[in-house]
């Protein structure tokens, strides 16, 4: 038998043998506790771009308090944000739901002005960073939305939202929030 024929025969045998072997299942990590770091009360500094994807560079700033509560033993949580700034009073809520089948989270945001839940951004944490994506419509155009949670420490974290109107080739950041944990003595009345 020629060398080529022997290689083809060996590859065929390997292919047949692997067909009878059960597929390897990668280890499945339960990510339902990904947001446990954020349970509690936080001081929030928020910057928001007023008119995303228009070329505008006008940002508004708010300062407020974020409270995050665990629901369903960690398979969900509710974030409530109340903040004030020159642009007014802001009330926001994020219902985060864990899907045990996909091991991913959906972030479902609402603010008091709309009273409805937004299109969920869906994603997961890898290497101490959460990335969540969705597709929405802005000014009649389809856009991509990316929400990133980074710089996570026991006492601080950063949230950043960006939009893309070119299929993800470029991103414009339009929401930056920095949270600092409120210590017990900070939350006591003076």
C-alpha positions as CSV (number, residue, x, y, z in Angstrom):
1,X,0.0,0.0,0.0
2,X,1.3,3.5,-0.9
3,X,2.1,6.0,1.9
4,X,-0.9,8.1,0.8
5,X,-3.3,5.2,0.9
6,X,-2.0,4.2,4.4
7,X,-2.6,7.8,5.6
8,X,-6.1,7.9,4.1
9,X,-6.9,4.5,5.7
10,X,-5.6,5.6,9.1
11,X,-7.7,8.8,9.0
12,X,-10.8,6.8,8.0
13,X,-10.3,4.5,11.0
14,X,-9.8,7.4,13.3
15,X,-12.9,9.0,11.9
16,X,-15.0,5.8,12.4
17,X,-13.6,5.3,15.9
18,X,-14.4,8.9,17.0
19,X,-18.0,8.5,15.6
20,X,-18.6,5.8,18.3
21,X,-17.0,7.9,21.1
22,X,-19.3,10.2,23.0
23,X,-18.6,13.8,22.3
24,X,-16.5,15.6,24.9
25,X,-18.5,18.1,26.8
26,X,-16.5,21.1,28.1
27,X,-16.8,21.7,31.8
28,X,-19.9,23.7,32.4
29,X,-19.4,26.6,34.9
30,X,-22.5,27.8,36.7
31,X,-22.4,31.6,36.2
32,X,-25.4,32.5,38.3
33,X,-23.3,34.3,40.8
34,X,-21.6,36.6,38.3
35,X,-23.3,39.7,39.8
36,X,-22.8,38.8,43.4
37,X,-20.0,41.4,43.6
38,X,-22.5,44.1,43.0
39,X,-25.1,43.3,45.7
40,X,-25.4,46.3,48.0
41,X,-25.5,50.1,47.9
42,X,-23.2,52.2,45.6
43,X,-22.5,55.9,45.0
44,X,-22.8,56.4,41.2
45,X,-21.3,59.0,39.0
46,X,-22.9,58.9,35.6
47,X,-22.0,60.6,32.3
48,X,-24.4,60.4,29.4
49,X,-23.9,61.5,25.8
50,X,-27.0,63.6,24.9
51,X,-27.3,62.7,21.2
52,X,-25.6,59.5,20.3
53,X,-24.4,58.8,16.7
54,X,-25.0,62.4,15.6
55,X,-21.5,63.7,16.0
56,X,-22.5,65.5,19.2
57,X,-19.9,65.8,22.0
58,X,-22.3,67.1,24.6
59,X,-22.3,65.1,27.8
60,X,-24.4,65.5,30.9
61,X,-23.4,64.3,34.4
62,X,-25.4,62.9,37.3
63,X,-24.5,61.8,40.8
64,X,-26.7,59.4,42.7
65,X,-27.2,56.1,44.5
66,X,-27.5,52.6,43.1
67,X,-29.0,49.7,45.1
68,X,-28.6,46.2,43.8
69,X,-30.7,43.4,45.4
70,X,-30.4,39.6,44.8
71,X,-33.6,37.8,43.7
72,X,-34.2,34.1,43.2
73,X,-31.1,33.1,45.2
74,X,-28.9,34.9,42.8
75,X,-30.4,33.8,39.5
76,X,-31.7,37.3,39.1
77,X,-31.1,40.8,40.6
78,X,-32.7,44.2,40.5
79,X,-30.6,47.4,40.2
80,X,-32.3,50.7,41.0
81,X,-30.5,53.9,40.2
82,X,-31.6,57.4,41.3
83,X,-29.4,60.3,40.2
84,X,-29.6,64.1,39.8
85,X,-27.6,66.5,37.7
86,X,-28.0,69.6,35.5
87,X,-30.1,67.6,33.0
88,X,-32.6,66.7,35.8
89,X,-33.6,63.8,37.9
90,X,-33.0,60.2,36.6
91,X,-34.7,57.0,37.8
92,X,-33.5,53.8,36.2
93,X,-34.0,50.1,36.8
94,X,-32.2,47.0,35.5
95,X,-33.7,43.6,35.8
96,X,-30.9,41.0,35.2
97,X,-32.0,37.4,34.6
98,X,-29.7,34.4,34.5
99,X,-30.4,31.7,31.9
100,X,-29.0,28.4,33.3
101,X,-29.3,26.7,29.9
102,X,-27.1,29.2,28.0
103,X,-25.2,30.3,31.2
104,X,-25.8,33.9,30.1
105,X,-27.5,36.9,31.5
106,X,-30.0,39.3,30.0
107,X,-30.0,42.9,31.1
108,X,-33.4,44.5,30.9
109,X,-33.3,48.2,31.4
110,X,-36.1,50.7,32.0
111,X,-36.3,54.3,33.1
112,X,-39.2,56.2,34.7
113,X,-39.6,58.3,31.6
114,X,-40.5,55.4,29.4
115,X,-42.0,52.9,31.9
116,X,-41.2,50.0,29.6
117,X,-38.3,47.5,29.4
118,X,-35.8,48.0,26.7
119,X,-34.6,45.3,24.3
120,X,-32.4,43.0,26.5
121,X,-28.7,43.0,26.1
122,X,-27.4,39.4,26.4
123,X,-23.9,38.2,27.4
124,X,-21.6,36.9,30.0
125,X,-18.6,37.5,32.2
126,X,-15.1,36.3,31.0
127,X,-11.8,37.2,32.6
128,X,-13.4,39.6,35.2
129,X,-15.3,41.5,32.4
130,X,-18.9,41.4,31.4
131,X,-19.9,42.0,27.8
132,X,-23.5,42.2,26.7
133,X,-24.9,42.9,23.2
134,X,-28.2,43.5,21.4
135,X,-29.6,45.1,18.2
136,X,-31.9,48.1,18.5
137,X,-33.3,50.9,16.4
138,X,-32.1,54.5,16.9
139,X,-33.5,57.3,14.8
140,X,-35.0,54.8,12.4
141,X,-31.7,52.9,11.8
142,X,-30.6,49.5,13.1
143,X,-27.7,49.8,15.5
144,X,-25.7,47.4,17.7
145,X,-25.5,48.0,21.4
146,X,-22.6,46.9,23.6
147,X,-22.7,47.1,27.4
148,X,-19.4,46.4,29.3
149,X,-18.9,45.9,33.0
150,X,-15.2,46.2,33.9
151,X,-12.6,47.3,36.5
152,X,-14.4,45.2,39.1
153,X,-13.0,45.4,42.6
154,X,-14.8,44.7,45.9
155,X,-15.4,48.5,46.2
156,X,-15.8,49.8,42.7
157,X,-16.8,49.0,39.1
158,X,-17.3,50.7,35.8
159,X,-20.2,50.4,33.3
160,X,-20.0,51.6,29.7
161,X,-22.5,51.5,26.9
162,X,-21.6,52.1,23.3
163,X,-23.5,52.1,20.0
164,X,-22.4,51.1,16.5
165,X,-24.1,52.0,13.3
166,X,-21.6,50.2,11.1
167,X,-22.0,46.6,12.1
168,X,-19.6,46.8,15.0
169,X,-16.5,48.1,13.1
170,X,-16.6,51.2,15.3
171,X,-18.2,52.0,18.6
172,X,-19.3,55.3,20.1
173,X,-19.4,55.3,23.9
174,X,-22.6,57.1,25.2
175,X,-23.0,56.1,28.9
176,X,-20.3,55.8,31.5
177,X,-21.1,55.0,35.1
178,X,-18.5,54.6,37.9
179,X,-19.8,53.0,41.1
180,X,-18.1,53.2,44.5
181,X,-19.4,51.0,47.3
182,X,-21.1,52.7,50.2
183,X,-19.6,51.6,53.5
184,X,-21.8,51.1,56.5
185,X,-20.6,54.3,58.1
186,X,-21.3,56.2,54.9
187,X,-25.0,55.1,54.9
188,X,-25.7,56.1,58.5
189,X,-27.6,59.4,59.1
190,X,-25.4,62.3,60.2
